[in-house]
Amino acid sequence: MYYVIKDSEKLPPSIIHEDNYFAWYNPMKKDHRVEFRGTMNQCYDFMSVRYQKTKPNTLM
């Protein structure tokens, strides 16, 4: 199981494994937000849809 974690408004979210999540974060604290939980591929799919970069408007 993998988690998409948002712990800062200035930095992009991170994908971390469940073991590392419980080693690095306390689930009872509100210093981070779990955006999504699933397999690694599901997490990458979630991030590609949720955090896709907008293309700048260009004049053609």
Biopython code that builds the backbone (N, CA, C, O; Angstrom):
import numpy as np
from Bio.PDB.StructureBuilder import StructureBuilder

atoms = [
    (1, "MET", "N", (0.845, -1.169, 0.000)),
    (1, "MET", "CA", (0.000, 0.000, 0.000)),
    (1, "MET", "C", (0.895, 1.239, 0.000)),
    (1, "MET", "O", (1.894, 1.299, 0.716)),
    (2, "TYR", "N", (0.527, 2.200, -0.797)),
    (2, "TYR", "CA", (1.271, 3.457, -0.912)),
    (2, "TYR", "C", (0.342, 4.621, -0.596)),
    (2, "TYR", "O", (-0.876, 4.519, -0.742)),
    (3, "TYR", "N", (0.932, 5.723, -0.162)),
    (3, "TYR", "CA", (0.180, 6.918, 0.193)),
    (3, "TYR", "C", (0.689, 8.111, -0.601)),
    (3, "TYR", "O", (1.886, 8.233, -0.859)),
    (4, "VAL", "N", (-0.229, 8.989, -0.986)),
    (4, "VAL", "CA", (0.137, 10.300, -1.530)),
    (4, "VAL", "C", (-0.024, 11.273, -0.372)),
    (4, "VAL", "O", (-1.132, 11.487, 0.119)),
    (5, "ILE", "N", (1.086, 11.860, 0.061)),
    (5, "ILE", "CA", (1.116, 12.717, 1.246)),
    (5, "ILE", "C", (1.412, 14.145, 0.841)),
    (5, "ILE", "O", (2.346, 14.411, 0.084)),
    (6, "LYS", "N", (0.609, 15.061, 1.354)),
    (6, "LYS", "CA", (0.839, 16.501, 1.159)),
    (6, "LYS", "C", (1.169, 17.067, 2.533)),
    (6, "LYS", "O", (0.304, 17.139, 3.406)),
    (7, "ASP", "N", (2.436, 17.472, 2.724)),
    (7, "ASP", "CA", (2.818, 18.003, 4.034)),
    (7, "ASP", "C", (3.240, 19.461, 3.988)),
    (7, "ASP", "O", (3.614, 20.035, 5.011)),
    (8, "SER", "N", (3.182, 20.063, 2.808)),
    (8, "SER", "CA", (3.528, 21.470, 2.673)),
    (8, "SER", "C", (2.772, 22.046, 1.487)),
    (8, "SER", "O", (2.598, 21.385, 0.463)),
    (9, "GLU", "N", (2.329, 23.279, 1.640)),
    (9, "GLU", "CA", (1.628, 23.927, 0.529)),
    (9, "GLU", "C", (2.593, 24.350, -0.569)),
    (9, "GLU", "O", (2.179, 24.551, -1.711)),
    (10, "LYS", "N", (3.868, 24.487, -0.239)),
    (10, "LYS", "CA", (4.852, 24.965, -1.207)),
    (10, "LYS", "C", (5.510, 23.835, -1.990)),
    (10, "LYS", "O", (6.036, 24.063, -3.080)),
    (11, "LEU", "N", (5.485, 22.623, -1.449)),
    (11, "LEU", "CA", (6.138, 21.490, -2.096)),
    (11, "LEU", "C", (5.100, 20.560, -2.717)),
    (11, "LEU", "O", (3.965, 20.497, -2.244)),
    (12, "PRO", "N", (5.473, 19.844, -3.761)),
    (12, "PRO", "CA", (4.529, 18.888, -4.348)),
    (12, "PRO", "C", (4.320, 17.692, -3.415)),
    (12, "PRO", "O", (5.148, 17.443, -2.539)),
    (13, "PRO", "N", (3.241, 16.963, -3.590)),
    (13, "PRO", "CA", (2.995, 15.795, -2.735)),
    (13, "PRO", "C", (4.012, 14.688, -2.995)),
    (13, "PRO", "O", (4.675, 14.661, -4.032)),
    (14, "SER", "N", (4.118, 13.782, -2.034)),
    (14, "SER", "CA", (5.061, 12.669, -2.121)),
    (14, "SER", "C", (4.305, 11.350, -2.141)),
    (14, "SER", "O", (3.234, 11.226, -1.546)),
    (15, "ILE", "N", (4.870, 10.368, -2.831)),
    (15, "ILE", "CA", (4.344, 9.002, -2.795)),
    (15, "ILE", "C", (5.296, 8.198, -1.925)),
    (15, "ILE", "O", (6.483, 8.081, -2.231)),
    (16, "ILE", "N", (4.766, 7.642, -0.835)),
    (16, "ILE", "CA", (5.622, 6.857, 0.053)),
    (16, "ILE", "C", (4.941, 5.534, 0.387)),
    (16, "ILE", "O", (3.716, 5.419, 0.348)),
    (17, "HIS", "N", (5.758, 4.544, 0.715)),
    (17, "HIS", "CA", (5.264, 3.221, 1.086)),
    (17, "HIS", "C", (4.681, 3.273, 2.491)),
    (17, "HIS", "O", (5.039, 4.128, 3.300)),
    (18, "GLU", "N", (3.787, 2.349, 2.758)),
    (18, "GLU", "CA", (3.096, 2.304, 4.042)),
    (18, "GLU", "C", (4.069, 2.211, 5.218)),
    (18, "GLU", "O", (3.865, 2.869, 6.238)),
    (19, "ASP", "N", (5.122, 1.404, 5.089)),
    (19, "ASP", "CA", (6.101, 1.269, 6.181)),
    (19, "ASP", "C", (6.787, 2.592, 6.476)),
    (19, "ASP", "O", (6.975, 2.952, 7.639)),
    (20, "ASN", "N", (7.160, 3.316, 5.432)),
    (20, "ASN", "CA", (7.805, 4.613, 5.625)),
    (20, "ASN", "C", (6.828, 5.648, 6.159)),
    (20, "ASN", "O", (7.217, 6.527, 6.928)),
    (21, "TYR", "N", (5.574, 5.555, 5.762)),
    (21, "TYR", "CA", (4.576, 6.502, 6.267)),
    (21, "TYR", "C", (4.489, 6.424, 7.787)),
    (21, "TYR", "O", (4.518, 7.450, 8.467)),
    (22, "PHE", "N", (4.382, 5.213, 8.318)),
    (22, "PHE", "CA", (4.250, 5.070, 9.766)),
    (22, "PHE", "C", (5.563, 5.347, 10.491)),
    (22, "PHE", "O", (5.551, 5.658, 11.681)),
    (23, "ALA", "N", (6.694, 5.239, 9.796)),
    (23, "ALA", "CA", (7.980, 5.569, 10.415)),
    (23, "ALA", "C", (8.209, 7.079, 10.449)),
    (23, "ALA", "O", (8.825, 7.587, 11.386)),
    (24, "TRP", "N", (7.722, 7.800, 9.442)),
    (24, "TRP", "CA", (8.015, 9.231, 9.312)),
    (24, "TRP", "C", (6.903, 10.137, 9.829)),
    (24, "TRP", "O", (7.173, 11.264, 10.244)),
    (25, "TYR", "N", (5.665, 9.668, 9.812)),
    (25, "TYR", "CA", (4.532, 10.518, 10.188)),
    (25, "TYR", "C", (3.737, 9.871, 11.311)),
    (25, "TYR", "O", (3.634, 8.647, 11.396)),
    (26, "ASN", "N", (3.187, 10.700, 12.158)),
    (26, "ASN", "CA", (2.260, 10.243, 13.180)),
    (26, "ASN", "C", (0.852, 10.459, 12.630)),
    (26, "ASN", "O", (0.454, 11.605, 12.419)),
    (27, "PRO", "N", (0.084, 9.386, 12.392)),
    (27, "PRO", "CA", (-1.250, 9.548, 11.809)),
    (27, "PRO", "C", (-2.200, 10.390, 12.665)),
    (27, "PRO", "O", (-3.192, 10.912, 12.154)),
    (28, "MET", "N", (-1.908, 10.526, 13.952)),
    (28, "MET", "CA", (-2.787, 11.294, 14.830)),
    (28, "MET", "C", (-2.513, 12.794, 14.761)),
    (28, "MET", "O", (-3.358, 13.593, 15.164)),
    (29, "LYS", "N", (-1.348, 13.185, 14.257)),
    (29, "LYS", "CA", (-1.034, 14.611, 14.131)),
    (29, "LYS", "C", (-1.634, 15.164, 12.851)),
    (29, "LYS", "O", (-1.861, 14.437, 11.884)),
    (30, "LYS", "N", (-1.884, 16.448, 12.864)),
    (30, "LYS", "CA", (-2.466, 17.116, 11.700)),
    (30, "LYS", "C", (-1.417, 17.913, 10.929)),
    (30, "LYS", "O", (-1.742, 18.939, 10.332)),
    (31, "ASP", "N", (-0.156, 17.453, 10.933)),
    (31, "ASP", "CA", (0.911, 18.174, 10.233)),
    (31, "ASP", "C", (1.059, 17.737, 8.777)),
    (31, "ASP", "O", (1.966, 18.193, 8.081)),
    (32, "HIS", "N", (0.179, 16.863, 8.320)),
    (32, "HIS", "CA", (0.209, 16.394, 6.937)),
    (32, "HIS", "C", (-1.211, 15.976, 6.533)),
    (32, "HIS", "O", (-2.113, 15.889, 7.366)),
    (33, "ARG", "N", (-1.377, 15.727, 5.257)),
    (33, "ARG", "CA", (-2.687, 15.294, 4.762)),
    (33, "ARG", "C", (-2.481, 14.117, 3.810)),
    (33, "ARG", "O", (-1.661, 14.188, 2.895)),
    (34, "VAL", "N", (-3.227, 13.037, 4.030)),
    (34, "VAL", "CA", (-3.194, 11.897, 3.117)),
    (34, "VAL", "C", (-4.173, 12.206, 1.992)),
    (34, "VAL", "O", (-5.383, 12.269, 2.209)),
    (35, "GLU", "N", (-3.644, 12.397, 0.797)),
    (35, "GLU", "CA", (-4.472, 12.747, -0.361)),
    (35, "GLU", "C", (-5.095, 11.510, -0.999)),
    (35, "GLU", "O", (-6.226, 11.555, -1.484)),
    (36, "PHE", "N", (-4.340, 10.391, -0.997)),
    (36, "PHE", "CA", (-4.804, 9.188, -1.678)),
    (36, "PHE", "C", (-4.064, 7.991, -1.109)),
    (36, "PHE", "O", (-2.940, 8.115, -0.621)),
    (37, "ARG", "N", (-4.711, 6.817, -1.175)),
    (37, "ARG", "CA", (-4.085, 5.573, -0.732)),
    (37, "ARG", "C", (-4.405, 4.485, -1.740)),
    (37, "ARG", "O", (-5.563, 4.314, -2.124)),
    (38, "GLY", "N", (-3.386, 3.743, -2.175)),
    (38, "GLY", "CA", (-3.595, 2.673, -3.139)),
    (38, "GLY", "C", (-2.275, 2.059, -3.564)),
    (38, "GLY", "O", (-1.262, 2.198, -2.879)),
    (39, "THR", "N", (-2.296, 1.372, -4.712)),
    (39, "THR", "CA", (-1.060, 0.804, -5.239)),
    (39, "THR", "C", (-0.200, 1.932, -5.798)),
    (39, "THR", "O", (-0.662, 3.065, -5.932)),
    (40, "MET", "N", (1.044, 1.619, -6.121)),
    (40, "MET", "CA", (1.930, 2.649, -6.654)),
    (40, "MET", "C", (1.378, 3.202, -7.971)),
    (40, "MET", "O", (1.397, 4.413, -8.192)),
    (41, "ASN", "N", (0.890, 2.324, -8.841)),
    (41, "ASN", "CA", (0.335, 2.785, -10.116)),
    (41, "ASN", "C", (-0.895, 3.659, -9.912)),
    (41, "ASN", "O", (-1.070, 4.651, -10.621)),
    (42, "GLN", "N", (-1.748, 3.308, -8.957)),
    (42, "GLN", "CA", (-2.926, 4.129, -8.667)),
    (42, "GLN", "C", (-2.514, 5.495, -8.135)),
    (42, "GLN", "O", (-3.144, 6.501, -8.459)),
    (43, "CYS", "N", (-1.463, 5.539, -7.319)),
    (43, "CYS", "CA", (-0.979, 6.815, -6.785)),
    (43, "CYS", "C", (-0.434, 7.698, -7.901)),
    (43, "CYS", "O", (-0.700, 8.900, -7.924)),
    (44, "TYR", "N", (0.328, 7.113, -8.827)),
    (44, "TYR", "CA", (0.846, 7.896, -9.953)),
    (44, "TYR", "C", (-0.290, 8.374, -10.851)),
    (44, "TYR", "O", (-0.256, 9.502, -11.342)),
    (45, "ASP", "N", (-1.299, 7.525, -11.071)),
    (45, "ASP", "CA", (-2.461, 7.944, -11.861)),
    (45, "ASP", "C", (-3.190, 9.098, -11.180)),
    (45, "ASP", "O", (-3.590, 10.058, -11.839)),
    (46, "PHE", "N", (-3.363, 9.005, -9.867)),
    (46, "PHE", "CA", (-4.020, 10.069, -9.109)),
    (46, "PHE", "C", (-3.260, 11.380, -9.243)),
    (46, "PHE", "O", (-3.858, 12.431, -9.472)),
    (47, "MET", "N", (-1.934, 11.314, -9.099)),
    (47, "MET", "CA", (-1.139, 12.539, -9.186)),
    (47, "MET", "C", (-1.140, 13.115, -10.594)),
    (47, "MET", "O", (-1.123, 14.335, -10.761)),
    (48, "SER", "N", (-1.160, 12.260, -11.607)),
    (48, "SER", "CA", (-1.149, 12.776, -12.979)),
    (48, "SER", "C", (-2.453, 13.489, -13.307)),
    (48, "SER", "O", (-2.459, 14.432, -14.099)),
    (49, "VAL", "N", (-3.549, 13.057, -12.713)),
    (49, "VAL", "CA", (-4.835, 13.718, -12.951)),
    (49, "VAL", "C", (-4.994, 14.934, -12.045)),
    (49, "VAL", "O", (-5.402, 16.002, -12.503)),
    (50, "ARG", "N", (-4.677, 14.780, -10.774)),
    (50, "ARG", "CA", (-4.930, 15.837, -9.786)),
    (50, "ARG", "C", (-3.933, 16.986, -9.887)),
    (50, "ARG", "O", (-4.300, 18.143, -9.682)),
    (51, "TYR", "N", (-2.691, 16.681, -10.196)),
    (51, "TYR", "CA", (-1.643, 17.695, -10.182)),
    (51, "TYR", "C", (-1.019, 17.900, -11.555)),
    (51, "TYR", "O", (0.183, 18.143, -11.656)),
    (52, "GLN", "N", (-1.811, 17.805, -12.602)),
    (52, "GLN", "CA", (-1.243, 18.022, -13.927)),
    (52, "GLN", "C", (-0.932, 19.492, -14.111)),
    (52, "GLN", "O", (-1.690, 20.366, -13.692)),
    (53, "LYS", "N", (0.192, 19.744, -14.744)),
    (53, "LYS", "CA", (0.616, 21.125, -14.970)),
    (53, "LYS", "C", (-0.185, 21.704, -16.116)),
    (53, "LYS", "O", (-0.402, 21.055, -17.138)),
    (54, "THR", "N", (-0.613, 22.920, -15.929)),
    (54, "THR", "CA", (-1.361, 23.572, -16.993)),
    (54, "THR", "C", (-0.395, 24.109, -18.031)),
    (54, "THR", "O", (0.668, 24.635, -17.701)),
    (55, "LYS", "N", (-0.772, 23.971, -19.265)),
    (55, "LYS", "CA", (0.067, 24.465, -20.353)),
    (55, "LYS", "C", (-0.165, 25.961, -20.511)),
    (55, "LYS", "O", (-1.306, 26.418, -20.457)),
    (56, "PRO", "N", (0.888, 26.719, -20.703)),
    (56, "PRO", "CA", (0.712, 28.164, -20.882)),
    (56, "PRO", "C", (-0.006, 28.452, -22.199)),
    (56, "PRO", "O", (0.153, 27.732, -23.184)),
    (57, "ASN", "N", (-0.783, 29.501, -22.189)),
    (57, "ASN", "CA", (-1.478, 29.904, -23.411)),
    (57, "ASN", "C", (-0.468, 30.462, -24.399)),
    (57, "ASN", "O", (0.343, 31.323, -24.060)),
    (58, "THR", "N", (-0.528, 29.968, -25.601)),
    (58, "THR", "CA", (0.375, 30.461, -26.636)),
    (58, "THR", "C", (-0.447, 30.979, -27.797)),
    (58, "THR", "O", (-1.535, 30.480, -28.083)),
    (59, "LEU", "N", (0.079, 31.968, -28.446)),
    (59, "LEU", "CA", (-0.592, 32.508, -29.624)),
    (59, "LEU", "C", (-0.103, 31.757, -30.844)),
    (59, "LEU", "O", (1.101, 31.639, -31.071)),
    (60, "MET", "N", (-1.028, 31.255, -31.620)),
    (60, "MET", "CA", (-0.650, 30.522, -32.828)),
    (60, "MET", "C", (-1.189, 31.230, -34.029)),
    (60, "MET", "O", (-0.983, 30.778, -35.156)),
]
sb = StructureBuilder()
sb.init_structure("model")
sb.init_model(0)
sb.init_chain("A")
sb.init_seg("    ")
for serial, (resi, resn, name, xyz) in enumerate(atoms, 1):
    if name == "N":
        sb.init_residue(resn, " ", resi, " ")
    sb.init_atom(name, np.array(xyz, "f"), 0.0, 1.0, " ", f" {name:<3s}", serial, name[0])
structure = sb.get_structure()
